[in-house]
Amino acid sequence: MPHLMNTYARLPVAFTHGEGCRLYDEQGRTYLDALAGIAVNTLGHAHPRLTAALVAQAGRLLHVSNAYRILEQEALSDRLAALSGMDEVFVCNSGCEANEAAIKLARFYGHRRGIEQPAIVVMEHSFHGRTLATLSATGNYKIQVGFEPLVPGFLRVPFDDIAAIEHVAAHHPEAVAVLVEPVQGEGGVRVAHHDYLCALRRLCDQKGWLLMFDEVQCGIGRTGSWFAHQQAGIKPDVMALAKGLGSGMPIGACLAAGPAAGLFGPGNHGSTFGGNPLACTAALTTLSVIEGEDLLSRAATIGQRIRQALTEGLEGVAGVREVRGDGLMIGIELDRPAAELTKLALAEGLLINVTAECVVRLLPPLIYTAAEADELTVGLVPLIRRFLGA
Ligand SMILES: *Cc1c(COP(=O)(O)O)cnc(C)c1O
């Protein structure tokens, strides 16, 4: 056994290389990737433009320190601001760090307004990361148990339920912000209604709260728009990004606008590695390829194609509760725990995932072709039917 902490129930396969939407294991077996390293490999594997950009950057400069200007980081902040309409960017290395920055911003904002114990409204079934603050914000007891005492300052409400949050607004003067995933990922691919997101925007404006979107999983083109919330026609005050931003290079970002911008000054927050030239080059190249290869519209159309094939192929199958999602973020909710399906799929050369126990989750790279989408659904539908005994 390797000397690794036993933190993952890993499938018994190791990949040696990949190309496009395929991965290859030690035995030379081929797999169709419908997970993308959990929404990370936006451009699939070994994308020639990303490889070339990283090789060139690695030959110039990997890391300097945020004690100096970093041109690639400045360029990335400009690009993200232009795509999102946000004002400022803090660059970090992961999703939990992006959320930590958001949580710190909200508390800082609260203190500025004279609220000494500021609280952030968070959702049931949410996932925000594994650090102490982000696991405390997470709406999943399994992720918290054993790590108490939790970080205080979170108020929990049901997801996609505006009445519940209005109730909190009426009774909690210490609330200063809402943190929500426009599409919950780990929680089972649950898409918030656009009406709900718009109502949240209005409530935050009324109360002077920060509207903070965790788009770590649903952002960067996955739902067919640069950011999932853009489909509701609104803008948050804070947004967390990571996963797909670097297409495999670790990078995260916390974006701020309006009342959340201009809060932090030197010394309030930082990161040794955050925003190094190599990671920023990965992100800049990812964004440029998404635009150049028109991957937003592809995510929308291929996602629609997959959902439609699944809906038709699984129609009337007892045990299938719902096929849902947005773009290339797709969930198939079953009536029973489905972890076993990842093993059955692996044996068939398909890489899928199961989350929230009963939800088969598909997060393909944004470069999926119609042929790859069909290969996925033609393989997956009979597997699910067989698994359910249908
Ligand atoms: C994965 C995820 C995180 C945590 O990101 P890490 O990079 O693992 O720290 C936070 N929020 C959401 C919505 C995620 O999907």
The ligand as an SDF file (V2000), in Angstrom:
LIG
                    3D

 15 15  0  0  0  0  0  0  0  0999 V2000
  -15.3970   21.5960   -5.6750 C   0  0  0  0  0  0  0  0  0  0  0  0
  -16.1460   22.7270   -5.0770 C   0  0  0  0  0  0  0  0  0  0  0  0
  -15.5760   23.5270   -4.0630 C   0  0  0  0  0  0  0  0  0  0  0  0
  -14.2410   23.2240   -3.4500 C   0  0  0  0  0  0  0  0  0  0  0  0
  -13.2050   23.3490   -4.3620 O   0  0  0  0  0  0  0  0  0  0  0  0
  -11.7490   22.7710   -4.0050 P   0  0  0  0  0  0  0  0  0  0  0  0
  -10.9130   23.2140   -5.1720 O   0  0  0  0  0  0  0  0  0  0  0  0
  -11.8750   21.2940   -3.8830 O   0  0  0  0  0  0  0  0  0  0  0  0
  -11.3460   23.4010   -2.7270 O   0  0  0  0  0  0  0  0  0  0  0  0
  -16.3080   24.6090   -3.6170 C   0  0  0  0  0  0  0  0  0  0  0  0
  -17.5120   24.8930   -4.1070 N   0  0  0  0  0  0  0  0  0  0  0  0
  -18.0830   24.1540   -5.0770 C   0  0  0  0  0  0  0  0  0  0  0  0
  -19.4320   24.5390   -5.6080 C   0  0  0  0  0  0  0  0  0  0  0  0
  -17.4330   23.0380   -5.5770 C   0  0  0  0  0  0  0  0  0  0  0  0
  -18.0130   22.2780   -6.5150 O   0  0  0  0  0  0  0  0  0  0  0  0
  1  2  1  0
  2  3  1  0
  2 14  2  0
  3  4  1  0
  3 10  2  0
  4  5  1  0
  5  6  1  0
  6  7  2  0
  6  8  1  0
  6  9  1  0
 10 11  1  0
 11 12  2  0
 12 13  1  0
 12 14  1  0
 14 15  1  0
M  END
$$$$
